[in-house]
């Protein structure tokens, strides 16, 4: 099976996911949604072909609102992937979302972003939809359950196999970025029903739904959201960047183990 993998913060931790001795290749996939081709790292793992995109570019300098989500999903679709697993870093808003250093497999999101290309159905070059194997006419794709139920279930089962504790559901607020949120904004997000906050789950998940690709997210809680961290012994809230330094590697290591278990259990 061909598996699409999109990684953001901490993407470099996945350089060793391949089978021992297998070749790791970099391929360039040209799409109609970007001038430059999408660079995809490809390897074999447990009998599966993994196609990995670094969401923020090879130099990790593309901000969340400038990521070409359409090109990424189109590239994976053109390459024949059958499902996509996204790796995201999020901040924890509620206790239900999980503490820093843990993983959550969200089942819902609320999109607070603006100005992003969030659909293939732009009403202009509809023939590009046919090139992706989706209808050329306008489609109102259903997103009641925006993260694929069956794929999420399989990821959760793999977490049990791997012995990785995860929060099994939750709502992710997707913010514009690249700046981090104010404490007042986090209070509002909690009132809206959000458990964690990130910047990249939308429009990525919605575009995958349009392309007919099952999509699930493994999100690492790498910090307390603004205003939520407990004070240290000196009475100060640690900065979010201090928290990232402490928890990104922890979460990515767990995500790595979870993905290995998932690929091992997955039928070819």
C-alpha positions as CSV (number, residue, x, y, z in Angstrom):
1,X,0.0,0.0,0.0
2,X,1.1,3.6,-0.6
3,X,0.8,5.8,2.4
4,X,1.0,9.6,2.4
5,X,2.7,11.2,5.4
6,X,2.8,14.9,5.9
7,X,4.9,16.2,8.8
8,X,5.4,19.7,10.2
9,X,7.2,20.7,13.4
10,X,9.7,18.0,14.2
11,X,9.6,16.4,10.7
12,X,13.3,15.7,10.8
13,X,12.7,13.1,13.5
14,X,11.3,10.7,10.8
15,X,14.5,10.2,8.8
16,X,14.9,6.7,10.3
17,X,11.3,5.4,9.6
18,X,12.4,3.3,6.7
19,X,13.2,-0.5,6.8
20,X,16.8,-1.2,7.6
21,X,18.8,-1.3,4.4
22,X,16.0,0.1,2.2
23,X,16.7,2.9,-0.2
24,X,15.4,6.4,0.6
25,X,14.7,8.5,-2.5
26,X,13.6,12.0,-3.2
27,X,11.3,12.6,-6.1
28,X,9.8,15.7,-7.5
29,X,6.1,15.7,-8.4
30,X,4.8,18.5,-10.6
31,X,1.3,19.6,-10.0
32,X,-1.0,22.2,-11.6
33,X,-1.2,24.1,-8.3
34,X,2.4,25.3,-8.0
35,X,5.2,26.5,-10.2
36,X,7.8,24.4,-8.4
37,X,7.4,20.7,-8.0
38,X,6.6,19.1,-4.6
39,X,9.6,17.3,-3.1
40,X,8.6,13.9,-1.7
41,X,10.8,11.6,0.3
42,X,10.0,7.9,-0.5
43,X,10.9,4.8,1.4
44,X,9.8,1.2,2.1
45,X,8.5,0.3,5.6
46,X,6.9,-3.0,6.6
47,X,6.1,-3.8,3.0
48,X,4.5,-0.4,2.3
49,X,5.6,2.6,0.3
50,X,5.7,5.7,2.4
51,X,5.6,9.1,0.6
52,X,6.6,11.9,3.0
53,X,6.1,15.6,2.5
54,X,7.7,18.2,4.8
55,X,4.8,20.6,5.2
56,X,6.9,23.7,5.8
57,X,9.5,22.9,3.1
58,X,13.0,21.4,3.2
59,X,14.3,24.4,5.1
60,X,11.3,24.5,7.4
61,X,10.8,28.2,6.6
62,X,7.3,28.2,4.9
63,X,4.8,29.7,7.4
64,X,1.5,27.9,8.0
65,X,-0.6,30.5,6.0
66,X,1.8,30.2,3.0
67,X,1.9,26.4,2.8
68,X,0.6,25.2,-0.6
69,X,-1.8,22.6,0.8
70,X,-3.4,22.1,-2.6
71,X,-0.1,21.2,-4.3
72,X,0.8,18.8,-1.4
73,X,-2.5,16.9,-1.6
74,X,-2.5,16.9,-5.4
75,X,1.1,15.5,-5.4
76,X,0.1,12.6,-3.1
77,X,-3.0,11.9,-5.1
78,X,-1.1,11.8,-8.4
79,X,1.5,9.5,-6.8
80,X,-1.2,7.0,-6.0
81,X,-1.4,7.1,-2.2
82,X,-4.4,5.5,-0.7
83,X,-4.5,7.4,2.6
84,X,-2.8,10.2,4.4
85,X,-1.6,10.5,8.0
86,X,-0.7,14.0,9.1
87,X,1.7,14.8,11.9
88,X,1.0,18.1,13.7
89,X,2.2,20.0,16.7
90,X,-0.5,21.6,18.9
91,X,-0.9,23.5,22.1
92,X,-3.1,22.1,24.9
93,X,-6.2,24.1,25.8
94,X,-8.2,21.8,28.0
95,X,-7.2,18.9,30.3
96,X,-9.3,16.7,28.0
97,X,-7.0,17.5,25.1
98,X,-4.0,16.1,27.0
99,X,-0.9,17.4,28.7
100,X,2.3,18.4,27.0
101,X,4.3,15.4,26.0
102,X,1.3,13.4,25.0
103,X,-0.5,12.6,21.7
104,X,-4.1,13.3,20.6
105,X,-5.9,11.8,17.6
106,X,-8.5,14.6,17.0
107,X,-11.8,13.8,15.4
108,X,-13.0,17.4,14.8
109,X,-11.6,20.8,14.0
110,X,-12.8,24.4,13.7
111,X,-11.2,26.4,11.0
112,X,-10.4,30.0,12.0
113,X,-8.0,30.6,9.1
114,X,-8.6,33.0,6.2
115,X,-7.2,33.7,2.7
116,X,-5.9,30.1,2.2
117,X,-6.7,28.1,-1.0
118,X,-9.0,25.7,0.7
119,X,-10.7,23.9,-2.3
120,X,-9.9,22.4,-5.7
121,X,-13.3,23.7,-6.9
122,X,-12.3,27.3,-7.7
123,X,-14.8,27.6,-10.5
124,X,-12.1,28.5,-13.0
125,X,-9.9,25.5,-14.1
126,X,-12.3,22.7,-13.3
127,X,-10.5,20.4,-15.7
128,X,-7.8,20.2,-13.0
129,X,-10.2,18.3,-10.9
130,X,-10.5,15.6,-13.5
131,X,-6.7,15.3,-13.5
132,X,-7.0,14.4,-9.9
133,X,-9.7,11.8,-10.6
134,X,-12.5,13.9,-8.9
135,X,-15.6,15.4,-10.5
136,X,-15.2,18.5,-12.7
137,X,-18.5,20.0,-11.5
138,X,-18.7,21.8,-8.1
139,X,-19.0,19.4,-5.2
140,X,-20.1,20.3,-1.7
141,X,-17.9,17.6,0.0
142,X,-19.4,16.4,3.3
143,X,-17.2,17.1,6.3
144,X,-19.5,16.2,9.3
145,X,-16.7,13.9,10.4
146,X,-13.7,15.6,8.8
147,X,-11.1,13.1,10.0
148,X,-11.7,9.6,8.6
149,X,-13.4,7.4,11.1
150,X,-11.9,4.1,9.9
151,X,-8.4,5.4,9.6
152,X,-8.5,7.0,13.0
153,X,-9.7,3.7,14.5
154,X,-6.8,1.9,12.9
155,X,-4.3,4.5,14.3
156,X,-5.9,4.1,17.8
157,X,-5.5,0.4,17.6
158,X,-1.9,0.8,16.6
159,X,-1.4,3.0,19.6
160,X,-2.5,0.2,21.9
161,X,-0.1,-2.2,20.1
162,X,2.8,0.3,20.5
163,X,2.0,1.0,24.1
164,X,1.6,4.7,23.4
165,X,-1.0,6.5,25.4
166,X,-3.1,8.8,23.3
167,X,-6.2,11.0,23.8
168,X,-8.7,9.3,21.5
169,X,-10.7,12.3,20.3
170,X,-10.9,16.1,20.6
171,X,-11.5,19.3,18.7
172,X,-8.6,21.2,17.2
173,X,-8.7,24.9,16.6
174,X,-6.9,25.8,13.4
175,X,-5.4,29.4,13.6
176,X,-3.9,31.5,10.9
177,X,-0.4,31.9,12.3
178,X,2.5,32.3,12.2
179,X,2.2,34.2,15.5
180,X,1.0,32.3,18.5
181,X,-2.3,33.1,20.2
182,X,-3.1,35.6,23.0
183,X,-4.4,34.2,26.3
184,X,-7.8,35.9,25.5
185,X,-8.0,34.1,22.2
186,X,-7.3,30.8,23.9
187,X,-10.1,31.5,26.4
188,X,-12.4,32.1,23.4
189,X,-11.3,28.9,21.7
190,X,-12.2,27.0,24.9
191,X,-15.6,28.6,24.9
192,X,-16.0,27.4,21.3
193,X,-15.4,23.8,22.4
194,X,-11.7,23.4,21.3
195,X,-9.3,21.1,23.2
196,X,-6.1,21.9,21.3
197,X,-4.8,24.5,19.0
198,X,-2.7,24.3,15.8
199,X,-2.2,26.0,12.5
200,X,-2.1,23.4,9.7
201,X,-4.9,20.9,10.0
202,X,-7.1,23.1,7.7
203,X,-7.4,23.3,4.8
204,X,-5.2,20.1,4.5
205,X,-7.9,17.8,5.9
206,X,-10.6,19.3,3.7
207,X,-8.6,19.1,0.6
208,X,-7.9,15.4,1.3
209,X,-11.6,14.8,1.6
210,X,-12.2,16.5,-1.7
211,X,-9.5,14.3,-3.3
212,X,-11.2,11.2,-1.9
213,X,-8.3,10.3,0.4
214,X,-8.9,9.1,3.9
215,X,-7.0,11.4,6.3
216,X,-6.2,11.2,10.0
217,X,-4.0,13.3,12.3
218,X,-1.5,12.3,15.0
219,X,-1.0,15.5,17.0
220,X,1.7,16.0,19.6
221,X,0.8,18.3,22.4
222,X,4.1,20.2,22.6
223,X,3.1,23.1,24.9
224,X,0.3,24.6,27.1
225,X,-1.6,27.1,25.1
226,X,-1.2,30.8,25.9
227,X,-2.1,31.5,29.5
228,X,-2.6,27.9,30.5
229,X,0.9,26.8,31.7
230,X,1.2,26.5,35.5
231,X,3.6,29.0,37.1
232,X,7.1,27.8,38.0
233,X,8.7,28.1,41.4
234,X,9.4,31.8,40.7
235,X,5.8,32.5,39.9
236,X,6.3,32.9,36.2
237,X,4.6,31.0,33.3
238,X,7.3,29.3,31.2
239,X,7.4,30.7,27.6
240,X,5.8,28.6,24.9
241,X,9.2,28.3,23.2
242,X,10.8,26.9,26.3
243,X,8.0,24.3,26.4
244,X,8.6,23.4,22.7
245,X,12.3,22.8,23.5
246,X,11.2,20.4,26.2
247,X,8.3,18.5,24.5
248,X,8.7,18.4,20.7
249,X,11.2,15.6,20.7
250,X,9.2,13.6,23.2
251,X,6.0,13.8,21.1
252,X,7.8,13.1,17.9
253,X,9.4,10.0,19.3
254,X,6.0,8.7,20.4
255,X,4.5,9.5,17.0
256,X,7.4,7.6,15.4
257,X,6.6,4.5,17.5
258,X,2.9,4.8,16.7
259,X,3.5,5.0,13.0
260,X,5.8,2.0,13.1
261,X,3.1,0.0,14.8
262,X,0.5,1.2,12.4
263,X,2.5,0.2,9.3
264,X,3.3,-3.2,10.8
265,X,-0.4,-3.9,11.4
266,X,-1.5,-2.5,8.0
267,X,-2.3,-5.1,5.3
268,X,-0.5,-4.7,2.1
